[in-house]
Amino acid sequence: MQQQSRRHLLRNLAALGGASMVVSPRELLAFTPPRDLNDPTNGMVRLSSNENPYSPSEKMKQAMLDTHADLCRYPNAKFGDLAELIAEREGVAPENVVVTSGSREGLNATGLVYGMNGGEILTCLPTYRALLTYAEKFGAYINVVPLDKELQFNLPELQKRINANTKLVFVCNPNNPTGRLLDATKLQAFVRKASERTMVFVDEVYFDYIEEAGYPSMSSLVLEGHNVIISRTFSKVYGLAGMRVGFLMARADIAARLRERLMSGTNIMALNLAKASLEDNEFKSFSLDKNKEGKKMIYASLDKLGMKYLPSHTNFVFFKTGAPIEEVQNKFKDEGIYVGRPFPPFMDWCRISTGKVEEVAKFTGALEKIFS
Ligand SMILES: Cc1ncc(COP(=O)(O)O)c(C=O)c1O
């Protein structure tokens, strides 16, 4: 089956306009960012990790101070408080919510539960790989379908490939690194049908940035009772990446199974700040406005240079440079800017996160210097 899936991948990649290099599924999963991309203290402009570049508001500072008195307590009771607030906002029940240490812990726990002992996980690449790479360490087999010609998750092909060994289908919407958003009706239909045969995971970490008014979360399918797990985070628009707090939504029995298998859960500061951030509408609108402003500047600069890019529903933009990504990374590094990692097979594309307006201006200046 592995060989068959590899042949299929190679055939599809050959037909794919944007892909400049053909690599195996193994290589698609293998890239690890160099260490210094993760060092926030070296004065570089960090447009590589899709963070919210703005620190949380003064209101949040107060919430931090207010937590001081609770630091000597175990956080157990606070998980329920946050789950209740999330449930109320998302229109699900508290037992449908699993609070996690960043959404990453939810991805890992899911990868472990469904991937261990040779479970097959079906997905498209490139996408966010945490669940896949973690599951692989416990023996999962990752069955890879390339993105379609529009660089979207190929839902019809995923549907076709579901087989008796498929334990989970992973869909990221909007997808990282493309920033593309699936048609909601098509995704809902896919989840309903696929979940009759396997578990479906929809990563909605960038949900808040979606620029299509009224776009629905797949969480309504949780209430319909389907085999579906949704992930969200406080790391992006709420500006709490360093705190590590996120959540999953799933049917109560699925949620309980995952909750029992978390490694650490999160801490009392993260729980209190996540709660406070849900009330801080001013910071959320500020972050969304600044993100739109940053993306507009990036689009304008790419348009000026005639460079191809994908309009994005996230806080980053994926664009085609036509040059090997490692070279492009080094050129931007020389200009004091970290850009995103390689996303095979798109080895001549680059992912740039929206930083503060002045950071984006530095990026567009460097882009024009390097590519004009
Ligand atoms: C699609 C996607 N999912 C999940 C995550 C993990 O985010 P966190 O663990 O901070 O919630 C990221 C991080 O960038 C991401 O891009």
The ligand as an SDF file (V2000), in Angstrom:
LIG
                    3D

 16 16  0  0  0  0  0  0  0  0999 V2000
   -2.5330   24.6900   11.6090 C   0  0  0  0  0  0  0  0  0  0  0  0
   -1.9210   24.7510   12.9590 C   0  0  0  0  0  0  0  0  0  0  0  0
   -2.4100   23.9530   13.9150 N   0  0  0  0  0  0  0  0  0  0  0  0
   -1.9060   23.9530   15.1610 C   0  0  0  0  0  0  0  0  0  0  0  0
   -0.8660   24.8010   15.4970 C   0  0  0  0  0  0  0  0  0  0  0  0
   -0.3130   24.7230   16.8970 C   0  0  0  0  0  0  0  0  0  0  0  0
   -0.6440   25.8500   17.5940 O   0  0  0  0  0  0  0  0  0  0  0  0
   -0.7220   25.8950   19.1830 P   0  0  0  0  0  0  0  0  0  0  0  0
   -0.1410   24.6450   19.7330 O   0  0  0  0  0  0  0  0  0  0  0  0
    0.0600   27.0920   19.5690 O   0  0  0  0  0  0  0  0  0  0  0  0
   -2.1740   26.0150   19.5040 O   0  0  0  0  0  0  0  0  0  0  0  0
   -0.3180   25.6580   14.5400 C   0  0  0  0  0  0  0  0  0  0  0  0
    0.7930   26.5480   14.8770 C   0  0  0  0  0  0  0  0  0  0  0  0
    1.2330   27.3900   14.1500 O   0  0  0  0  0  0  0  0  0  0  0  0
   -0.8570   25.6190   13.2250 C   0  0  0  0  0  0  0  0  0  0  0  0
   -0.3850   26.3930   12.2520 O   0  0  0  0  0  0  0  0  0  0  0  0
  1  2  1  0
  2  3  1  0
  2 15  2  0
  3  4  2  0
  4  5  1  0
  5  6  1  0
  5 12  2  0
  6  7  1  0
  7  8  1  0
  8  9  2  0
  8 10  1  0
  8 11  1  0
 12 13  1  0
 12 15  1  0
 13 14  2  0
 15 16  1  0
M  END
$$$$
